[in-house]
Amino acid sequence: MSEPTPPFPPASGSERPPEVWIIAPPRQRWWLYVLFFVLTIFSTLVVGARMQFNFMQHQPVFSLNDDSLSLFPLGWVLQKPSNLLLGLPFSLTLMFILFAHEMGHYLYARHYRVYATPPFFVLRWFGACAGIWAWCLHARRAIRSD
């Protein structure tokens, strides 16, 4: 048998190795993620407080006919901030479930070295779903499927 030969000829001392360009990812704007997270917690607290208020008044959850409170009673909460405590069970439960779910996506992407943004809260201040949000996990490049 003959000696195995390498697939490439040995490099001479005068050849330079090929250049490799590494592009640094842009800086994350963590203040923006934190701001939307805090605003989302506040909005779910307000909606949860409204739902609990209706429950204590023996009204349907989204009743808008008997009293002067709107679906998103911001003035009612600002007049008496302790009303927000009524919304804690709703807000914390919803935030925990969705945060855990979305962090699963984020950590999975990080594990496989997919450059993705952290979960981003997008508030919905309109319609019947005020206080509910959508999440965006944005992949910054195409994902290969080998």
Rosetta blueprint (number, residue, H / E / L):
1 M L
2 S L
3 E L
4 P L
5 T L
6 P L
7 P L
8 F L
9 P L
10 P L
11 A L
12 S L
13 G L
14 S L
15 E L
16 R L
17 P L
18 P L
19 E L
20 V L
21 W L
22 I L
23 I L
24 A L
25 P L
26 P L
27 R L
28 Q L
29 R L
30 W H
31 W H
32 L H
33 Y H
34 V H
35 L H
36 F H
37 F H
38 V H
39 L H
40 T H
41 I H
42 F H
43 S H
44 T H
45 L H
46 V H
47 V H
48 G H
49 A H
50 R H
51 M H
52 Q H
53 F H
54 N H
55 F H
56 M H
57 Q L
58 H L
59 Q L
60 P L
61 V L
62 F L
63 S L
64 L L
65 N L
66 D L
67 D L
68 S L
69 L L
70 S L
71 L L
72 F L
73 P L
74 L H
75 G H
76 W H
77 V H
78 L H
79 Q H
80 K L
81 P H
82 S H
83 N H
84 L H
85 L H
86 L H
87 G H
88 L H
89 P H
90 F H
91 S H
92 L H
93 T H
94 L H
95 M H
96 F H
97 I H
98 L H
99 F H
100 A H
101 H H
102 E H
103 M H
104 G H
105 H H
106 Y H
107 L H
108 Y H
109 A H
110 R H
111 H H
112 Y L
113 R L
114 V L
115 Y L
116 A E
117 T L
118 P L
119 P L
120 F E
121 F E
122 V E
123 L E
124 R L
125 W L
126 F L
127 G H
128 A H
129 C H
130 A L
131 G L
132 I L
133 W E
134 A E
135 W E
136 C E
137 L L
138 H L
139 A E
140 R L
141 R L
142 A L
143 I L
144 R L
145 S L
146 D L
